[in-house]
C-alpha cells in the first residue's frame, strides 16, 4: 500500500529554513508516511488529533510538528511548526 505525499508550500518554506541535518531528518520521516501514515515509525511519533472537523494527524519529529490529513491514498501535509508554537 503506497500513499502519495503532498506538502503545502508553507511546509516546504518551513523545511527550507531548517539546518541541513534537521531538514534531512524531517524529509526522511515525511517520506516514510508513504508506507503507512497511520502508525508510528522509529524516530517519529504519529497521533490522531481529536476535536478537528476532519480527521487530522500529528507527526512529531524531535521539536518539529507536522499536521496532515489523509484522503483516499493521498497524504496532505498542511502545517509545520516547532514545539510550543501551538496547534
N, C-alpha and C positions, 0 to 999 in steps of 0.2 A: 504494500500500500504506500503510494508516494503522494505527497501533498505538494502543491506549488506555494512558494513563499513570495509575498508582495510586501515591500517596505514603503511606507508613506514617505514622501520627500522630506518631511521634518525629521523622521527617524534616520534617514541617510545623512542629513546635515548634522545630527547629533553624533553619529558614529564618526563622521569626518573630523570632528574636533577632539576626539579621544587620542591618547597616545597609541603608538603602533601596537604595543603588546596588548593593551586593553581592547583595541579595535579588533585585532585578530581573534581574541577570545570570544568577543561578542558575536562576530560574524560566524565563527565555528559553531557556537551554541545555537544561533538562529538557523544555521544550515541544518542542524540536527532535527529541527522541527519538521523537516520533510519526512522523516521516518515515522514519527509519532508525536503529534503536537499535544496529546492529552497526558502523557506520562512523563515524570521527571527523569532526567538523564544525569550521568555523573558530571559534576561541575555546574549544573544549573537546576533550579527548582521551579516547578510549574504548579500553579494553584488556580483553581476555578474561582472566579470572583462572584460574590453573592450580592444581590440587590441591583445589578445592572439590568437595563431593559433587554439587551441582547446578551447572549452567552459570551462572556469575555473571560480571558485567562491572563494571568500574570506570569511572566518569565523573569526569574531573579538570577542574575549573574554577578556575583560579588556585590558591589554597590550600585549596580545598574539594574533598572527595571524596564521591562517592555510589556506593553499591553497589546493583546491581539485577540481577534475573533476568527472563528472557523466557519466557513460556509462551503458546503459540499466538500470538495477536495482542495480548497484554497485557504491559505492562512494569510490574513491581513494584519500586519504589524502596524498598529495605528499610533502608538505613543511610546516615547522613550524618555527616561529621566533618571536622575541619581536618587539614591535612597534619601528619604527625608523630604523630598520635594512635595510628595503627596499624590493622592490618587484623585 
